């Protein structure tokens, strides 16, 4: 996937980088999945996650989202600064 990927949806409702064939394949996969397979897939995804699920009042959700976004931006900024080449002082 491209880092410049668009979040826009096409007129057919699919994400920009999807096509009808891909959508049908995904639907077929999940339609054929047993309940046990589905549960195992969800558990595996949850165990790989480094996030936390938390119940908060709905009206606080926008504030929490802003805080998370700010944290992510700051983290990206710190990484960008740490990967810049250091300037050497002229002797």
Backbone torsions as a table, in degrees:
resi	resn	phi	psi	omega
1	UNK	NA	144.2	-177.8
2	UNK	-81.2	147.7	178.0
3	UNK	-74.1	-12.9	178.6
4	UNK	-99.8	19.4	-176.9
5	UNK	-56.5	136.6	-179.2
6	UNK	-88.3	143.8	176.1
7	UNK	-91.7	4.6	-178.9
8	UNK	-72.6	147.5	176.6
9	UNK	-101.9	148.9	177.4
10	UNK	-79.0	175.3	-179.4
11	UNK	-63.5	-27.4	-179.9
12	UNK	-81.9	2.2	175.9
13	UNK	88.8	-3.9	-179.8
14	UNK	-85.3	151.9	173.9
15	UNK	-58.9	156.9	-174.2
16	UNK	-56.6	-34.9	-176.2
17	UNK	-95.4	14.5	178.3
18	UNK	-107.5	160.7	171.6
19	UNK	-133.0	166.4	-177.1
20	UNK	-57.1	-34.8	-179.9
21	UNK	-64.7	-43.3	178.8
22	UNK	-63.1	-42.1	179.2
23	UNK	-61.9	-43.2	178.7
24	UNK	-62.7	-40.6	178.7
25	UNK	-61.5	-42.0	179.5
26	UNK	-65.9	-44.0	178.8
27	UNK	-61.6	-44.6	178.6
28	UNK	-59.8	-42.4	-179.7
29	UNK	-58.6	-50.2	-176.5
30	UNK	-75.0	-30.0	175.4
31	UNK	-66.8	-33.2	-178.2
32	UNK	-84.7	-10.8	-176.0
33	UNK	-73.3	135.9	174.7
34	UNK	-76.5	165.4	178.3
35	UNK	-62.0	-40.1	178.9
36	UNK	-63.5	-41.5	177.7
37	UNK	-63.3	-40.6	179.8
38	UNK	-62.5	-45.6	179.3
39	UNK	-63.8	-42.2	179.5
40	UNK	-62.7	-40.4	179.1
41	UNK	-64.4	-43.0	179.3
42	UNK	-65.7	-41.1	178.7
43	UNK	-63.6	-42.5	-179.6
44	UNK	-63.3	-41.9	178.8
45	UNK	-63.8	-41.8	179.9
46	UNK	-64.1	-41.4	-178.7
47	UNK	-68.7	-29.4	178.1
48	UNK	-76.6	-20.1	-174.7
49	UNK	-72.7	142.5	175.4
50	UNK	-101.8	8.9	-178.7
51	UNK	-91.8	-179.4	-179.5
52	UNK	-130.6	135.8	173.1
53	UNK	-92.3	133.9	-176.2
54	UNK	-143.9	139.5	176.9
55	UNK	-93.5	123.2	179.0
56	UNK	-131.7	157.4	176.1
57	UNK	-59.7	139.2	-175.8
58	UNK	-56.2	-37.1	-177.1
59	UNK	-71.0	-14.5	175.5
60	UNK	-88.1	-11.6	-176.3
61	UNK	-54.9	-45.2	179.5
62	UNK	-61.2	-38.6	178.7
63	UNK	-66.1	-43.7	179.4
64	UNK	-62.8	-42.0	178.4
65	UNK	-60.4	-43.5	178.6
66	UNK	-61.4	-41.8	179.5
67	UNK	-64.4	-42.2	178.6
68	UNK	-64.9	-45.0	178.4
69	UNK	-59.2	-42.5	179.0
70	UNK	-62.2	-44.2	179.3
71	UNK	-60.1	-44.7	-179.4
72	UNK	-64.2	-44.2	179.2
73	UNK	-60.3	-44.0	-180.0
74	UNK	-64.1	-38.6	178.8
75	UNK	-65.0	-43.3	177.5
76	UNK	-62.9	-43.3	179.1
77	UNK	-61.1	-43.3	179.5
78	UNK	-62.4	-41.8	179.3
79	UNK	-65.0	-40.9	-179.8
80	UNK	-62.6	-41.2	179.8
81	UNK	-67.2	-36.7	-176.7
82	UNK	-76.0	-16.8	179.6
83	UNK	-98.2	-4.3	177.3
84	UNK	-71.6	140.3	178.4
85	UNK	-66.1	140.9	179.6
86	UNK	-77.0	139.2	177.3
87	UNK	-82.6	137.2	176.6
88	UNK	-93.8	138.3	177.3
89	UNK	-77.4	140.6	178.0
90	UNK	-71.4	138.4	-178.2
91	UNK	-88.7	NA	NA
